[in-house]
């Protein structure tokens, strides 16, 4: 590639990524050269500044047309903009939560901030990638940063165990993903997702449809690890428990959002025209052929997540299984392949971001003050801090899908996607309804602890909420209630700024 070609690209489309890269690099250099005894508290403000500037650049791109650079390996379309927006907001809220640095060992506080940014950068690259190579690079940047973040508390045995399990399971998932990618490249001779979609119509591929199905399941299995879908979910409870709470919050929201961005873009684009099973009426498209199998995995994910959460006493493990259950809910639009796939997935992920990060902010505050993660740390919270208990109640109601919350609107939208297609997925909707009702038990159990259980043990004077945690709670509460009572605001925002049909526009 000559210099003239390199300079001809619209590099401004990557301004959000460049901002995060520069911020992460600057933080790493500062951490390297300032003394070990110096406080790294200023790092969080510099990281937040980078995220805000990146958000400003991204918002400025909302009304721009689809842009591709680097031979269509990087793509800025509505899909990328929506998912980047979610990831930047989520990481910004996690940074605010990390202002209260309890649980983050002093000697590793510098690394915490720039590793969080490199993980965010990997997720943003995944959202904009239109090529197998750049998708994989983004995935590994996110994964490697996450592995280190989980194991950063070197003196904590649970953190060590969590990091080991995460690395081992992640390596196996990566092997599955690469093996599936090799089949796609071997059949089509290209790594570009749009070229792969066109090359799949080749008669050679049509004659070997069973191998394309095999490649699909390899990729789906490998990527299911990232979203913690069953049966690739076993790492999540240990990792959520062993990691520092801000890291757990990041994994539960930002990493999951990036995983769904990769899963949807790769599967829907690459396999849109792929041949599937041979039936009496001819060859059935692959995405329709695999619907029963993916629906089964989604159902199992919802069942496993919600039933396993019932027996949890550790609140972070409980939220890990809750996260698994929500991964099952989010797979439903992918199975139904309705016209609202992108809209409802983005809306639900936004609602999940608000209600889950709000709950984790309160959880972080309560567990660090009590020096325990047992469920009884919430005992008597209503008497000690009524406003904090009320906030947690609203987040739990939203996670449970109770009306007037963003979680309810998200679940209702998913129900509609499953019932708006032919055939209608009544069984999957039934499983979703049943498991949602089961989730009431463990969500409401936390409320029982807050309102009807007396705190046992030494009473501590209730400290005032740190400014960062207070800000996260207020923002998440406002969003959860606003999008629950006036969902049209969020839906209108998406319709106005994100034309998801441009995902299929080839440039």
C-alpha positions as CSV (number, residue, x, y, z in Angstrom):
1,X,0.0,0.0,0.0
2,X,1.6,3.3,-1.1
3,X,1.5,6.6,0.9
4,X,-1.0,8.2,-1.5
5,X,-3.5,5.4,-0.9
6,X,-2.9,5.4,2.8
7,X,-3.6,9.1,3.0
8,X,-6.8,8.9,0.9
9,X,-8.7,7.0,3.6
10,X,-11.2,8.8,5.7
11,X,-9.3,8.3,9.0
12,X,-11.7,10.6,10.8
13,X,-14.1,7.7,10.9
14,X,-11.8,6.0,13.4
15,X,-11.5,9.1,15.6
16,X,-13.3,7.4,18.6
17,X,-10.9,4.5,18.4
18,X,-7.8,6.7,18.0
19,X,-8.9,8.7,21.1
20,X,-9.2,5.6,23.3
21,X,-5.8,4.3,21.9
22,X,-4.0,7.6,22.7
23,X,-5.6,7.8,26.2
24,X,-4.6,4.2,27.0
25,X,-1.1,4.7,25.7
26,X,-0.7,7.9,27.7
27,X,-1.9,6.3,30.9
28,X,0.5,3.3,30.4
29,X,3.4,5.7,29.9
30,X,2.5,7.8,32.9
31,X,2.2,4.6,35.0
32,X,5.6,3.5,33.8
33,X,7.5,6.8,34.6
34,X,5.9,8.1,37.8
35,X,7.0,6.7,41.1
36,X,5.5,3.6,42.5
37,X,4.6,5.5,45.7
38,X,2.6,8.1,43.8
39,X,-1.2,7.9,43.9
40,X,-2.9,7.0,40.6
41,X,-6.2,8.6,41.4
42,X,-5.8,11.1,38.6
43,X,-5.8,8.2,36.0
44,X,-9.5,7.7,36.3
45,X,-10.2,11.4,35.4
46,X,-7.8,11.2,32.4
47,X,-9.5,7.9,31.3
48,X,-12.9,9.5,31.7
49,X,-11.8,12.5,29.6
50,X,-10.7,10.1,26.8
51,X,-14.1,8.3,26.9
52,X,-16.0,11.6,26.8
53,X,-13.9,12.9,23.8
54,X,-14.5,9.6,22.1
55,X,-18.2,9.9,22.7
56,X,-18.2,13.4,21.2
57,X,-16.5,12.2,18.1
58,X,-19.0,9.3,17.8
59,X,-22.1,11.5,18.3
60,X,-20.7,13.7,15.5
61,X,-20.7,10.7,13.2
62,X,-24.4,9.8,13.8
63,X,-25.7,11.4,10.7
64,X,-22.8,10.4,8.4
65,X,-23.3,7.9,5.6
66,X,-21.7,4.4,5.7
67,X,-17.9,4.7,5.6
68,X,-15.4,2.0,4.8
69,X,-11.6,2.1,4.9
70,X,-8.7,-0.3,4.6
71,X,-10.3,-2.3,1.8
72,X,-13.6,-2.6,3.7
73,X,-12.0,-4.2,6.7
74,X,-13.2,-1.3,8.9
75,X,-16.8,-0.2,8.5
76,X,-18.6,2.7,10.2
77,X,-22.4,2.0,9.9
78,X,-25.4,2.3,12.1
79,X,-24.7,-1.1,13.7
80,X,-21.2,0.0,14.7
81,X,-22.3,3.4,16.0
82,X,-25.1,1.9,18.2
83,X,-22.9,-0.7,19.8
84,X,-19.9,1.7,20.3
85,X,-22.3,4.1,22.0
86,X,-23.3,1.4,24.5
87,X,-19.7,0.3,25.1
88,X,-18.4,3.8,25.7
89,X,-21.3,4.7,28.1
90,X,-20.8,1.4,29.9
91,X,-17.1,1.8,30.3
92,X,-17.5,5.4,31.4
93,X,-19.9,4.4,34.2
94,X,-17.5,1.6,35.3
95,X,-14.8,4.3,35.5
96,X,-17.0,6.4,37.7
97,X,-17.7,3.3,39.9
98,X,-13.9,2.8,40.2
99,X,-13.5,6.2,41.8
100,X,-14.3,4.2,44.9
101,X,-11.1,2.1,44.7
102,X,-12.0,-0.5,47.3
103,X,-11.1,-3.9,46.1
104,X,-8.4,-2.7,43.6
105,X,-5.0,-3.3,45.0
106,X,-2.9,-0.2,45.2
107,X,0.1,-1.5,43.2
108,X,-2.1,-2.4,40.3
109,X,-4.4,0.6,40.1
110,X,-2.5,2.1,37.1
111,X,-2.9,-1.0,35.0
112,X,-6.5,-1.3,35.9
113,X,-7.4,1.9,34.0
114,X,-5.5,1.4,30.8
115,X,-6.3,-2.3,30.5
116,X,-10.0,-1.3,30.8
117,X,-9.5,1.1,27.9
118,X,-7.6,-1.5,25.7
119,X,-10.5,-3.9,26.4
120,X,-12.9,-1.2,25.3
121,X,-10.8,-0.6,22.2
122,X,-11.0,-4.3,21.3
123,X,-14.8,-4.2,21.7
124,X,-15.1,-1.1,19.5
125,X,-13.0,-2.7,16.8
126,X,-15.3,-5.8,16.9
127,X,-18.3,-3.6,16.3
128,X,-16.8,-1.9,13.2
129,X,-14.9,-4.9,11.7
130,X,-16.1,-6.3,8.4
131,X,-13.2,-8.8,8.1
132,X,-12.4,-12.0,9.9
133,X,-8.9,-10.9,10.6
134,X,-9.8,-7.5,12.2
135,X,-12.7,-9.2,14.0
136,X,-10.3,-11.7,15.6
137,X,-7.8,-9.0,16.5
138,X,-10.5,-7.0,18.3
139,X,-11.7,-10.1,20.0
140,X,-8.3,-11.0,21.3
141,X,-7.5,-7.5,22.4
142,X,-10.7,-7.5,24.5
143,X,-10.1,-11.1,25.8
144,X,-6.4,-10.7,26.8
145,X,-7.1,-7.4,28.6
146,X,-10.0,-9.1,30.4
147,X,-7.9,-12.0,31.5
148,X,-5.4,-9.7,33.1
149,X,-8.1,-7.5,34.7
150,X,-9.7,-10.6,36.3
151,X,-6.3,-11.9,37.7
152,X,-4.9,-8.5,38.7
153,X,-5.5,-9.1,42.4
154,X,-2.4,-11.4,42.8
155,X,-2.8,-11.9,46.5
156,X,-6.4,-13.1,46.2
157,X,-6.8,-16.8,45.7
158,X,-10.3,-16.5,44.2
159,X,-8.9,-14.0,41.7
160,X,-6.1,-16.4,40.7
161,X,-8.5,-19.3,40.3
162,X,-10.9,-17.1,38.2
163,X,-8.2,-15.9,35.9
164,X,-6.9,-19.4,35.3
165,X,-10.3,-20.7,34.5
166,X,-11.0,-17.7,32.3
167,X,-7.8,-18.2,30.3
168,X,-8.2,-21.9,29.8
169,X,-11.9,-21.7,28.7
170,X,-11.2,-18.6,26.6
171,X,-8.3,-20.4,24.8
172,X,-10.6,-23.3,24.0
173,X,-13.3,-20.9,22.7
174,X,-10.6,-19.1,20.6
175,X,-9.6,-22.4,19.0
176,X,-13.2,-23.2,18.1
177,X,-13.6,-19.7,16.6
178,X,-10.4,-19.9,14.6
179,X,-11.3,-23.4,13.3
180,X,-14.6,-22.1,12.1
181,X,-13.0,-19.1,10.5
182,X,-10.6,-21.4,8.6
183,X,-13.5,-23.2,7.0
184,X,-15.0,-19.9,5.9
185,X,-11.8,-18.8,4.4
186,X,-11.1,-22.2,2.8
187,X,-14.4,-22.3,1.0
188,X,-14.6,-18.7,-0.1
189,X,-11.0,-17.6,-0.5
190,X,-11.6,-14.3,1.3
191,X,-11.7,-13.0,4.8
192,X,-14.1,-10.1,4.1
193,X,-17.6,-10.8,5.5
194,X,-19.4,-9.2,2.6
195,X,-17.3,-11.1,0.0
196,X,-17.9,-14.3,2.0
197,X,-21.6,-13.7,1.8
198,X,-21.4,-13.4,-2.0
199,X,-19.0,-16.3,-2.5
200,X,-21.2,-18.7,-0.6
201,X,-23.5,-18.9,-3.6
202,X,-20.6,-20.8,-5.4
203,X,-21.8,-24.3,-6.5
204,X,-18.8,-25.8,-4.7
205,X,-20.1,-24.4,-1.4
206,X,-23.7,-25.5,-2.3
207,X,-22.5,-29.0,-2.8
208,X,-20.8,-29.1,0.7
209,X,-23.5,-27.4,2.7
210,X,-22.9,-29.8,5.6
211,X,-19.4,-28.3,6.1
212,X,-20.9,-24.8,6.2
213,X,-23.2,-25.9,8.9
214,X,-20.2,-27.4,10.7
215,X,-18.4,-24.1,10.4
216,X,-21.4,-22.2,11.7
217,X,-21.6,-24.3,14.8
218,X,-17.9,-24.0,15.4
219,X,-18.1,-20.2,15.2
220,X,-21.3,-20.0,17.2
221,X,-19.8,-22.2,19.9
222,X,-16.7,-20.2,20.2
223,X,-18.5,-16.9,20.3
224,X,-21.1,-18.2,22.8
225,X,-18.3,-18.3,25.3
226,X,-18.0,-14.5,25.1
227,X,-21.7,-13.9,25.8
228,X,-21.7,-16.7,28.5
229,X,-24.4,-18.8,26.8
230,X,-24.9,-22.4,27.9
231,X,-23.2,-24.8,27.7
232,X,-20.2,-22.4,27.5
233,X,-21.1,-20.5,30.6
234,X,-19.2,-22.4,33.3
235,X,-16.5,-19.8,33.6
236,X,-18.8,-16.9,34.4
237,X,-19.7,-17.6,38.1
238,X,-16.1,-18.1,39.2
239,X,-14.8,-15.1,37.2
240,X,-17.6,-12.8,38.4
241,X,-16.9,-13.8,42.0
242,X,-13.1,-13.6,41.8
243,X,-12.7,-10.3,39.9
244,X,-12.9,-6.9,41.5
245,X,-16.5,-5.7,41.3
246,X,-15.8,-2.9,38.7
247,X,-14.2,-5.6,36.5
248,X,-17.2,-7.8,37.0
249,X,-19.5,-5.0,36.0
250,X,-17.4,-4.4,32.9
251,X,-17.5,-8.0,31.9
252,X,-21.3,-8.3,32.5
253,X,-22.1,-5.3,30.3
254,X,-19.4,-4.1,28.0
255,X,-17.9,-7.5,27.2
256,X,-21.3,-9.0,26.6
257,X,-22.3,-6.1,24.3
258,X,-19.1,-6.6,22.3
259,X,-19.8,-10.3,22.1
260,X,-23.3,-9.8,20.7
261,X,-22.0,-7.2,18.2
262,X,-19.5,-9.8,16.9
263,X,-22.0,-12.7,16.9
264,X,-24.7,-10.8,15.0
265,X,-22.5,-9.1,12.5
266,X,-20.5,-12.3,11.6
267,X,-23.4,-14.7,11.6
268,X,-26.1,-12.6,9.9
269,X,-23.7,-11.2,7.3
270,X,-21.5,-14.2,6.5
271,X,-24.3,-16.9,6.5
272,X,-27.2,-14.8,5.2
273,X,-27.2,-16.7,1.9
274,X,-25.6,-19.9,3.0
275,X,-27.3,-23.2,2.1
276,X,-28.6,-25.3,4.9
277,X,-30.3,-28.7,5.2
278,X,-32.0,-30.5,2.2
279,X,-35.7,-30.7,2.7
280,X,-38.5,-32.0,0.5
281,X,-39.1,-28.5,-1.0
282,X,-35.4,-27.9,-1.7
283,X,-32.4,-26.5,0.1
284,X,-33.4,-24.6,3.2
285,X,-31.3,-21.6,4.1
286,X,-28.7,-22.2,6.8
287,X,-30.0,-19.6,9.2
288,X,-33.4,-21.2,9.1
289,X,-32.1,-24.7,9.3
290,X,-30.2,-24.1,12.6
291,X,-33.1,-22.2,14.2
292,X,-34.3,-25.3,16.3
293,X,-30.8,-26.0,17.6
294,X,-30.1,-22.4,18.5
295,X,-33.5,-22.1,20.1
296,X,-32.7,-25.2,22.2
297,X,-29.5,-23.5,23.4
298,X,-31.3,-20.3,24.1
299,X,-33.8,-22.2,26.2
300,X,-31.2,-24.1,28.1
301,X,-29.3,-20.9,28.8
302,X,-32.4,-19.2,30.2
303,X,-33.2,-22.3,32.3
304,X,-29.7,-22.9,33.6
305,X,-29.1,-19.2,34.4
306,X,-32.3,-18.7,36.3
307,X,-32.5,-22.0,38.2
308,X,-28.8,-22.1,39.2
309,X,-29.2,-18.5,40.6
310,X,-31.8,-19.8,43.1
311,X,-29.2,-21.5,45.3
312,X,-26.6,-18.8,45.3
313,X,-25.6,-17.1,48.5
314,X,-22.7,-15.1,47.0
315,X,-24.4,-12.0,45.4
316,X,-21.7,-11.8,42.6
317,X,-22.3,-15.4,41.6
318,X,-26.0,-14.7,41.7
319,X,-25.6,-11.9,39.2
320,X,-23.3,-14.1,37.1
321,X,-26.2,-16.6,36.6
322,X,-28.5,-13.7,36.1
323,X,-26.2,-12.5,33.3
324,X,-26.3,-16.0,31.8
325,X,-30.1,-15.9,31.8
326,X,-30.1,-12.5,30.0
327,X,-27.8,-13.9,27.4
328,X,-30.5,-16.5,26.7
329,X,-33.1,-13.7,26.4
330,X,-30.9,-11.8,23.9
331,X,-30.5,-14.9,21.7
332,X,-34.3,-14.9,21.0
333,X,-34.2,-12.1,18.4
334,X,-31.3,-13.8,16.7
335,X,-33.3,-17.0,16.4
336,X,-36.5,-15.3,15.1
337,X,-34.5,-13.2,12.5
338,X,-37.3,-10.6,12.5
339,X,-36.9,-7.1,11.0
340,X,-36.5,-5.8,14.5
341,X,-33.4,-7.9,15.3
342,X,-31.0,-5.0,15.5
343,X,-33.4,-2.5,17.1
344,X,-34.5,-4.8,19.9
345,X,-31.1,-6.2,20.6
346,X,-29.6,-2.7,20.9
347,X,-32.5,-1.5,23.1
348,X,-32.4,-4.5,25.4
349,X,-28.6,-4.2,25.8
350,X,-29.0,-0.5,26.6
351,X,-31.7,-1.3,29.2
352,X,-29.5,-4.1,30.6
353,X,-26.5,-1.7,30.8
354,X,-28.5,0.7,32.9
355,X,-30.1,-1.7,35.3
356,X,-27.1,-4.0,35.7
357,X,-24.5,-1.3,36.2
358,X,-26.8,0.5,38.7
359,X,-27.2,-2.8,40.7
360,X,-23.4,-3.4,40.6
361,X,-22.7,0.1,41.8
362,X,-24.8,-0.5,44.9
363,X,-23.4,-4.0,45.3
364,X,-19.9,-2.7,45.1
365,X,-20.6,-0.1,47.8
366,X,-22.5,-2.6,50.2
367,X,-20.1,-5.5,49.8
368,X,-16.9,-3.5,50.3
369,X,-18.2,-1.8,53.4
370,X,-19.3,-5.1,54.9
371,X,-16.2,-6.9,53.7
372,X,-18.4,-9.8,52.6
373,X,-20.3,-10.9,49.4
374,X,-22.9,-13.0,51.2
375,X,-26.5,-12.3,50.5
376,X,-27.1,-11.2,54.1
377,X,-25.0,-8.0,53.5
378,X,-28.3,-6.5,52.2
379,X,-30.1,-7.3,55.5
380,X,-31.7,-4.2,57.0
381,X,-30.4,-1.9,54.2
382,X,-33.8,-0.1,54.1
383,X,-33.4,1.0,57.7
384,X,-29.7,2.0,57.3
385,X,-30.1,3.7,53.9
386,X,-33.7,3.9,52.5
387,X,-32.7,5.7,49.3
388,X,-30.1,3.1,48.5
389,X,-32.5,0.3,49.1
390,X,-35.1,2.0,46.9
391,X,-32.6,2.3,44.1
392,X,-31.6,-1.3,44.3
393,X,-35.3,-2.3,44.3
394,X,-35.9,-0.4,41.0
395,X,-32.9,-2.1,39.4
396,X,-34.1,-5.5,40.6
397,X,-37.6,-4.9,39.3
398,X,-36.2,-3.9,35.9
399,X,-34.0,-7.0,35.8
400,X,-37.1,-9.0,36.6
401,X,-39.0,-7.4,33.8
402,X,-41.7,-5.6,35.9
403,X,-43.7,-2.9,34.1
404,X,-42.7,0.8,34.1
405,X,-39.0,-0.2,33.9
406,X,-36.7,-0.4,30.9
407,X,-36.2,-4.1,31.5
408,X,-39.9,-4.7,30.9
409,X,-39.9,-2.8,27.6
410,X,-36.9,-4.8,26.5
411,X,-38.4,-8.1,27.3
412,X,-41.7,-7.1,25.7
413,X,-39.9,-6.2,22.5
414,X,-38.1,-9.6,22.5
415,X,-41.5,-11.3,22.9
416,X,-42.8,-9.4,19.9
417,X,-39.8,-10.3,17.7
418,X,-40.4,-14.0,18.5
419,X,-44.1,-13.7,17.7
420,X,-43.8,-11.5,14.6
421,X,-42.2,-14.1,12.3
422,X,-43.4,-17.2,10.6
423,X,-43.3,-19.7,12.1
424,X,-44.0,-18.1,15.5
425,X,-41.8,-19.2,18.3
426,X,-44.4,-20.0,20.9
427,X,-42.4,-22.6,22.8
428,X,-39.4,-20.2,23.1
429,X,-41.6,-17.4,24.4
430,X,-43.1,-19.9,26.9
431,X,-39.7,-20.8,28.2
432,X,-38.8,-17.1,28.5
433,X,-42.0,-16.3,30.4
434,X,-41.5,-19.3,32.7
435,X,-37.9,-18.5,33.5
436,X,-38.7,-14.9,34.0
437,X,-41.2,-15.8,36.7
438,X,-38.5,-18.1,38.3
439,X,-36.1,-15.1,38.3
440,X,-38.6,-13.3,40.6
441,X,-37.6,-15.6,43.4
442,X,-33.9,-14.7,43.6
443,X,-34.4,-11.0,42.7
444,X,-37.2,-10.6,45.3
445,X,-35.1,-12.5,47.8
446,X,-32.6,-9.6,47.8
447,X,-35.6,-7.2,48.4
448,X,-36.7,-9.4,51.3
449,X,-33.2,-9.1,52.8
450,X,-33.3,-5.3,52.5
451,X,-36.8,-4.7,53.9
452,X,-37.7,-7.6,56.1
453,X,-34.4,-9.0,57.5
454,X,-32.6,-7.5,60.5
455,X,-28.9,-7.0,60.1
456,X,-26.9,-9.5,62.1
457,X,-23.4,-8.7,63.4
458,X,-21.6,-5.6,64.2
459,X,-23.4,-2.4,63.2
460,X,-21.2,0.1,61.3
461,X,-21.8,3.7,60.9
462,X,-23.1,4.2,57.4
463,X,-20.7,6.2,55.3
464,X,-21.8,8.7,52.7
465,X,-22.0,7.4,49.1
466,X,-18.8,8.2,47.1
467,X,-19.5,10.7,44.3
468,X,-18.7,8.2,41.6
469,X,-21.0,5.6,42.8
470,X,-23.7,8.2,43.5
471,X,-23.4,9.5,39.9
472,X,-23.7,6.0,38.5
473,X,-26.8,5.2,40.5
474,X,-28.5,8.5,39.6
475,X,-27.8,8.1,35.9
476,X,-28.8,4.4,35.8
477,X,-32.0,5.1,37.8
478,X,-33.0,8.0,35.5
479,X,-32.4,5.9,32.4
480,X,-34.2,2.8,33.8
481,X,-37.3,4.8,34.7
482,X,-37.2,7.1,31.6
483,X,-37.0,4.3,29.1
484,X,-39.5,2.2,31.1
485,X,-42.2,4.9,31.3
486,X,-41.5,6.7,28.0
487,X,-39.9,4.0,25.8
488,X,-40.7,6.0,22.7
489,X,-37.8,8.3,23.6
490,X,-35.3,5.5,23.2
491,X,-36.9,3.9,20.2
492,X,-37.3,7.3,18.4
493,X,-33.6,8.1,19.1
494,X,-32.6,4.8,17.4
495,X,-35.0,5.4,14.4
496,X,-33.7,8.9,14.0
497,X,-29.9,8.2,14.2
498,X,-29.5,4.5,13.3
499,X,-30.7,3.1,10.0
500,X,-29.8,-0.5,10.7
501,X,-30.6,-1.6,7.1
502,X,-27.3,0.0,6.0
503,X,-25.6,-3.0,7.6
504,X,-26.3,-4.9,4.4
505,X,-25.2,-2.0,2.2
506,X,-22.1,-3.1,0.3
507,X,-19.6,-0.3,-0.4
